[in-house]
Amino acid sequence: MRGAVLLLPLVAAVLLHAAAAAGGGNGSCERRCGSMELPYPFGFSGGCTIQLVCDVGVDDVRAAWLGGAPELGLLVRNVTPRALILNLQPDCSRLFNASVAALFSDSYAPAWGNTLVVSSCSSSEAALIKNCSSEPPDRYMKRSTSHCSANESIRCILPRTPSNTSGHHFLNRSEVLRSNCTGLVSAVSYSDAQGPSLLLGALELDWWVPGRCRCDARANCTQFPATKTRPEAFQCECPEGLQGDGFVDGTGCWEGQCFAPQRVFL
């Protein structure tokens, strides 16, 4: 009996942190889509810092989409403490300009290590568009669901070498739009999270929270100054030995081993 009593404070702490994560600090953000639950700052309602679209598919299978148009096919594959991973199935009918508009916001942008696979480009800037080496066009022509014709011109927009040393590099939205393409067919993402690798059909977005630091007192805060395309923003991270996401409006930082996976697979 005494052992059960001693466990009560630990159970209560876990429940409190879970409630804080679900409510985002003010209860105005809906983080659930059926059985799927997203961590702060993501959710499915207007009160969420980063709003995704909840979609109910066949057999009540739930999916999370980026942007207000699920027909773009920007399916969320994974959420990590630093990145949002999208699954981009090959599709030559995916509208380029509408997709680019959905991929850039005040809270996220495509990381520098992404190659965009595009179609029907008319840019005169040869430096922007190259032949694809990691993604041969035949990979798309043979798929009946890709909507790619036999004479489709498929090229790649390669990332440029970063010109600064801040450690946070993103694709340049203006440069991407200057390619004058009609379709965003797919993407290839370079990742070194678990050793260098290329993720085919994937696009990685770095994310952050707009504003000045609102981190747990025990968390480390990284503040990003405002730029021409993004307001001031920040990220939080709990130091080694503590659990949680580090955000005041999330789970904060706390001691324990029973709460919150660091990655959410959808």
C-alpha positions, 0 to 999 in steps of 0.5 A: 500500500505504501508503494502505491502511495509513493507512486501517486506523485509520479503519476500525477506529474506525468498526467499534468505534463501530458495535459499541458502538452495537449492544451498548449498552455491555453487550451485553445489548440486542438492537437488530436485528429482521431487517435493521432496526437501532435506535440506543441506547437503543432495542432489542427485548429486556429489556436495552434502555433503551427496549424496542420490539416486533419483528414479522415481517409478510407476506413477512418485512417487519419492523416495530417497535411501541411497547408490548407489544400490536401490536394497538394499532397504535402503529407506529414510523415514525421515530427521531430524536435527540430524538423517536420518531415513531409512525404511527397509522392511523385506527382507532376500535377502538384501545382508548383507555386501553390506548393511553394506558398505552403512550404514557407511560413513564419514558423517553418521553411524547407531546410537547405539540404533539400533538392526539389524535383520539378517539371516544365520549367522555363527559367533562363537562370541555368544555375537554378535548375540542373539534371537530376542525378539522385532522382532519375526521371524514369522513376516517375514516368513508370508510375500510373499515379504520378500524372507524368507524361512520357515527354515530361521535362523533369529537372532538379532545383539543387540547394546552393552552398550557404553563404553564412555560418549561422548554422541555420540555412533554408532554401531561398523562396524568391530563388525557387519561384524564379525557376518558373516551374509548373509542377513540384513532382517530389523532393530528395532530402539529405539527413545526417540525424542517424548518419548521412543519408538521402531520403527519396520522396521526402522534404524536410522543413525546419520549424521554430516558434515566432517571438522572443524566448518562452522556454522553461527556466531549465531549458536552453533557448536559441533566439533567431533574429528577424530577417526580411522573410521571417520575424524574430523566432526561437527554439527551446531544448531541455539539457541532457538528463531532463525530459520534455520539449523545453517550451513554456507552452509545451511540456517544459523540462522535467525529471523523469523517464516515462513521458513524451517520445522525442519523435512522432511518426504519423 
